[in-house]
Amino acid sequence: MPVINRIAEFHNDMKEWRQHIHANPELLFECHETAAFVEGKLREFGVDEIVTGMGKTGVVAIINGAGGDGPTIGLRADMDALPIQEVRDLPYKSKNEGKMHACGHDGHTTMLLGAARYLAETRNFSGRVALIFQPAEEGGGGAKVMCDEGLMEKFNISQVYGIHNHPGHAPGFFQARPGAIMAAADTFEIKVTGKGAHAAMPHFGVDSVQVAVQIASALQLIVSRNTDPLESAVVSITQIHAGTAHNVIPGEASLSGTVRTLNKDVQEMVIARMSEVAENVAAAHGASAVVDYVRGYPVTVNDPEATDFAAGVAAMVAGEQMVNTDVAPMMGAEDFSYMLEERKGAYFFLGQGESAGLHHPEYDFNDEISPIGASFFVKLVETAQPAA
């Protein structure tokens, strides 16, 4: 079946919701106005229960099906924006300086609101659906905070699903894969301590800059020589800081960056080797190095059975030719991974057509795919938990 007719009927309403959210972006856990807007719409739709303040500004809505007892399926959308200055002069351009919905979370929230409206009207399913509106995906780990507060247990969620828009792919084209679909994202900082000296007399010091450069180069061997060629890892040095003057060799330097992996064993190897490489390269030059490694979002791992099920649902909505379940893993990260660690489920990408890329100041969500995403959410519920 194509997009659900009733959802198509209120497509213009969905556009208005999305553009309102777009014009009023909020960062991390400060999604107060967005959460209030979501709550207001949910009350208007007549959902059965609304819990606010979970994960600081998260909203969870419960809709009971009319088809008898059954489990609870979770559907998740993220609400937060990014600290980016929007450059396009859209009618609904961001009103908040330096803040912008540059990743489509305004669209994700809209798709879930559209599903909420339809499900509250029809209730053609058994059990319950938990609609999860989450703050702080962009670096705050809002999904982890909500899970730590007992999200899955409180609402007895048995499985959970999410969608992310995908620029550069045909509108309505669904992509996923069983297993690891997005990477773990860690950060690190390495502090190098040498001995300061006059730049004209380097033999009196230990050049922390040169040591830092040698460490930066040696760290790339972790990927090229310590990682199985059939596995994936990325070690990116994104910052090097040292010195205050042209004629002074600084006694200290620092370098920092990110590590991306798709396998926990590879992640542990990188962590161990990073300390060994940094400390020993520094020691070889008479300096010392200390690594501060911070684990970030874990690998996003789709349950194979749930992925296959959701792909079948996507085919109902968009057609089999518009579903690919063999997409290559992506080295970006997503905090939906925390929810998938607690419950089986799957994360899908939904093509939104040609546009600026994610996290770009010219990006804008394509409102034409909102009914597709909302229909997918609805059919997940109705297919997973059919009415008796």
C-alpha positions in Angstrom: 0.0 0.0 0.0 1.2 3.6 -0.6 1.0 6.5 1.9 -2.0 6.2 4.2 -4.8 8.3 2.7 -5.8 9.9 6.0 -2.2 11.0 6.6 -2.0 12.4 3.1 -5.2 14.4 4.0 -3.4 16.3 6.8 -0.1 16.7 5.0 -0.4 20.5 5.0 -0.9 20.4 8.8 2.4 18.4 9.1 4.2 21.0 7.0 3.0 23.7 9.3 4.2 21.8 12.4 7.6 21.1 10.9 8.1 24.6 9.8 7.1 26.0 13.2 9.6 23.7 14.8 12.3 24.6 12.3 11.8 28.3 13.0 12.2 27.8 16.8 15.3 25.5 17.2 16.6 24.5 20.6 19.9 22.8 21.6 20.6 19.6 23.6 18.4 19.3 26.6 16.9 22.8 26.3 14.0 21.7 24.2 11.4 23.4 26.3 9.4 25.1 23.6 9.6 22.2 21.3 8.5 19.8 24.0 5.6 22.1 24.9 4.5 22.3 21.2 4.7 18.5 20.9 2.7 18.1 24.2 0.1 20.5 22.9 -0.4 18.6 19.7 -0.6 15.2 21.5 -3.3 16.5 23.8 -5.1 17.8 20.8 -4.9 14.4 19.2 -6.3 12.7 22.4 -3.6 10.3 23.3 -4.2 8.3 26.5 -1.2 9.3 28.6 1.6 12.0 28.4 4.7 12.0 30.5 6.9 15.1 30.3 10.3 15.9 31.7 11.8 12.5 31.0 15.4 13.1 30.0 14.9 16.6 31.2 12.7 17.8 28.3 11.7 14.5 26.7 8.0 13.7 26.1 6.5 10.2 26.0 3.0 9.6 24.9 1.0 6.4 25.2 -1.8 5.4 22.9 -3.9 2.3 23.7 -5.0 0.1 20.8 -8.7 -0.9 20.5 -7.7 -4.4 19.4 -7.2 -6.1 22.8 -4.3 -6.7 25.1 -0.7 -6.9 23.8 2.8 -5.6 24.1 4.1 -2.0 23.8 6.0 -1.0 20.7 8.2 2.1 20.9 8.7 4.7 18.2 11.3 7.4 18.6 12.0 10.9 17.2 14.7 13.4 18.2 13.9 17.0 18.8 17.1 19.0 19.2 18.9 21.3 16.7 22.5 22.2 16.1 24.7 25.3 17.0 24.8 26.4 13.3 23.9 29.7 11.8 21.2 29.2 9.1 22.1 30.9 5.8 19.1 30.3 3.5 16.4 33.0 3.7 13.4 30.7 4.1 10.0 32.0 5.2 10.4 29.8 8.3 14.1 30.5 8.8 15.4 30.0 12.4 14.5 32.8 14.7 17.2 31.8 17.2 20.7 33.2 16.3 23.3 30.5 15.9 20.8 27.6 16.2 19.4 25.6 13.3 17.6 22.4 12.5 20.4 21.3 10.2 19.9 17.5 10.7 16.2 17.1 10.1 15.1 16.5 13.7 12.2 18.9 13.0 11.1 16.5 10.3 11.6 13.4 12.5 9.4 15.0 15.2 6.8 15.9 12.6 6.6 12.3 11.2 6.1 10.9 14.7 3.4 13.5 15.4 1.7 12.6 12.2 1.7 8.9 13.2 0.4 9.9 16.7 -2.6 11.8 15.2 -3.5 8.8 13.0 -3.0 6.2 15.6 -5.1 8.1 18.2 -7.9 8.4 15.6 -8.0 4.8 14.5 -6.5 2.7 17.2 -6.5 -0.3 14.8 -3.9 -2.3 16.8 -3.6 -4.3 20.0 -1.5 -3.4 23.0 0.0 0.0 23.2 2.4 2.3 21.4 4.9 4.5 23.2 5.8 7.7 21.2 9.2 8.8 22.4 10.2 12.5 21.7 13.8 12.7 22.7 16.1 15.7 23.4 19.8 15.9 23.1 20.8 13.5 20.3 23.4 15.9 19.0 26.1 15.2 21.6 24.1 15.1 24.8 23.1 11.4 24.8 19.5 12.1 25.5 18.6 8.6 24.7 20.9 7.3 27.4 19.5 9.7 29.9 15.9 8.5 29.1 17.0 4.9 29.3 18.8 5.4 32.6 15.5 6.9 33.9 13.8 3.7 33.1 12.1 4.4 29.8 11.9 0.8 28.6 10.8 -0.6 32.0 8.4 2.2 32.9 6.4 1.8 29.7 7.1 -2.0 29.3 8.5 -1.4 25.7 9.2 -4.7 23.9 10.8 -3.3 20.7 11.7 0.1 19.4 12.2 1.8 16.0 13.6 5.1 14.6 14.1 6.9 11.3 16.6 9.4 10.0 16.3 11.3 6.8 19.0 10.8 4.2 20.0 13.5 1.7 21.1 12.5 -1.7 18.8 9.5 -2.0 15.4 9.3 -3.7 12.5 10.6 -1.6 10.9 7.7 0.1 13.8 5.3 -0.4 14.4 3.2 2.8 17.8 1.9 3.7 19.0 -0.3 6.6 21.1 -3.3 7.4 21.0 -6.0 10.1 23.8 -5.7 12.6 26.1 -2.6 12.9 24.7 0.3 10.9 26.4 3.2 12.6 29.7 3.5 14.4 30.7 4.1 18.0 32.0 7.7 18.4 34.7 8.3 21.0 36.9 11.3 21.6 40.4 11.7 23.0 42.9 14.3 24.0 46.7 13.6 24.3 48.8 16.0 26.4 52.5 16.0 25.6 55.0 17.4 28.1 58.5 18.2 26.9 60.9 20.9 28.0 60.6 24.5 26.8 63.6 26.3 25.2 64.7 29.2 23.0 63.7 28.4 19.4 67.3 29.1 18.3 68.7 26.6 20.8 66.5 23.5 20.5 69.2 21.2 22.0 68.5 22.7 25.4 64.8 21.6 25.4 62.5 18.7 24.4 60.3 19.9 21.5 56.7 19.1 22.5 55.5 20.2 19.0 57.7 17.7 17.2 56.7 14.9 19.6 53.0 15.7 19.1 53.5 15.6 15.3 55.2 12.2 15.6 52.4 10.9 17.7 49.8 12.1 15.3 51.5 10.3 12.4 52.1 7.1 14.4 48.5 6.9 15.5 47.4 6.3 11.9 49.3 3.0 11.9 46.7 1.7 14.3 44.2 1.7 11.5 46.6 0.7 8.7 48.6 -1.9 10.6 46.8 -3.0 13.7 43.2 -3.3 12.4 42.0 -6.3 10.5 41.6 -5.1 6.9 38.1 -6.5 6.9 37.1 -4.5 9.9 36.6 -0.7 10.1 38.2 2.0 12.2 38.8 5.7 11.9 41.3 7.7 13.9 41.1 11.4 13.1 43.3 14.1 14.7 41.3 17.3 14.5 43.1 19.7 16.7 46.8 20.3 17.7 47.5 23.2 20.1 50.9 24.4 21.3 53.0 27.5 21.7 52.6 31.3 22.1 55.5 32.8 20.2 57.6 32.4 17.1 60.8 32.1 19.0 59.8 29.8 21.9 59.8 26.0 21.8 56.8 25.2 24.0 57.1 22.8 26.8 53.6 21.4 26.3 51.4 20.5 23.4 48.1 18.8 23.0 46.3 16.9 20.2 42.7 15.7 20.1 40.3 14.0 17.8 37.8 11.2 17.3 37.8 7.4 17.0 35.0 5.6 15.1 34.6 1.8 15.2 31.9 -0.8 14.3 33.2 -3.6 16.6 33.8 -3.6 20.3 37.0 -5.6 20.0 38.4 -3.2 17.5 37.4 -0.3 19.8 39.3 -1.9 22.8 42.3 -2.5 20.6 42.4 1.1 19.5 42.1 2.4 23.1 45.0 0.2 24.2 47.2 0.9 21.2 46.6 4.7 21.5 48.1 4.8 24.9 51.0 2.6 24.0 51.8 4.6 20.9 51.6 8.0 22.5 53.5 7.1 25.6 56.3 5.3 23.8 56.7 7.8 21.0 57.0 10.5 23.6 59.4 8.5 25.7 61.6 7.9 22.6 62.1 11.7 22.3 62.6 12.3 26.1 59.0 13.6 26.6 55.9 12.1 28.2 52.3 11.8 27.0 49.0 11.2 28.8 45.9 10.0 26.9 42.4 11.0 28.1 40.0 8.8 26.2 36.3 9.3 26.4 33.8 6.7 25.2 30.9 8.2 23.4 27.8 6.8 21.7 28.1 3.0 21.2 27.7 1.2 17.9 24.1 1.3 16.6 23.2 -2.4 16.1 20.0 -3.4 14.3 18.4 -6.6 15.4 18.3 -8.9 12.3 14.7 -10.1 12.8 13.4 -6.6 13.5 15.3 -5.2 10.5 13.7 -7.8 8.2 10.3 -7.1 9.7 10.6 -3.3 9.3 11.9 -3.7 5.8 8.7 -5.6 4.9 6.7 -2.7 6.4 8.7 -0.2 4.4 7.9 -2.2 1.2 4.2 -1.9 2.0 4.5 1.9 2.1 7.1 2.6 -0.6 7.3 -0.5 -2.7 9.9 -3.3 -2.7 12.1 -1.5 -5.2 12.4 1.4 -2.7 13.9 -0.7 0.1 17.5 -1.7 0.5 18.6 -3.7 3.5 22.2 -4.1 2.4 23.4 -0.6 2.8 27.0 -0.2 3.9 27.6 0.8 7.6 28.1 4.5 8.2 30.9 5.9 10.4 28.7 8.6 11.9 27.1 7.9 15.3 23.6 8.0 16.7 22.4 7.8 20.4 19.5 5.6 19.4 22.2 3.0 19.9 21.4 3.1 23.6 17.8 2.2 23.1 18.8 -0.7 20.8 21.1 -2.0 23.5 18.1 -2.3 25.8 15.5 -3.6 23.4 15.4 -5.2 20.0 14.5 -3.0 17.1 15.9 -1.2 14.0 17.1 2.1 12.7 16.2 3.1 9.1 17.3 5.8 6.8 14.7 7.5 4.6 15.7 9.3 1.4 14.7 12.9 1.2 16.0 13.8 -2.3 18.8 16.1 -3.4 19.6 18.7 -0.8 22.5 20.1 1.2 24.1 17.6 3.5 23.3 17.0 7.1 24.9 19.6 9.5 25.2 22.1 6.6 24.0 25.7 7.0 21.9 25.4 3.8 20.2 22.1 4.8 16.4 21.9 5.0 14.2 18.9 5.6 12.0 17.9 2.7 8.3 18.1 3.8 7.2 15.8 1.0 8.6 12.8 2.8 6.8 13.4 6.1 3.7 11.4 5.2 5.9 8.5 4.1 7.7 8.4 7.4 4.5 8.8 9.4 2.9 5.9 7.3 5.9 3.7 8.0 5.6 4.4 11.8 1.8 3.6 11.7 2.2 0.4 9.7 5.0 -0.8 12.0 2.5 -0.6 14.9 -0.5 -2.1 13.0 1.6 -4.9 11.5 3.6 -5.8 14.6 0.5 -5.7 16.9 -2.6 -6.4 14.7 -6.0 -5.9 16.2 -7.6 -9.2 17.4 
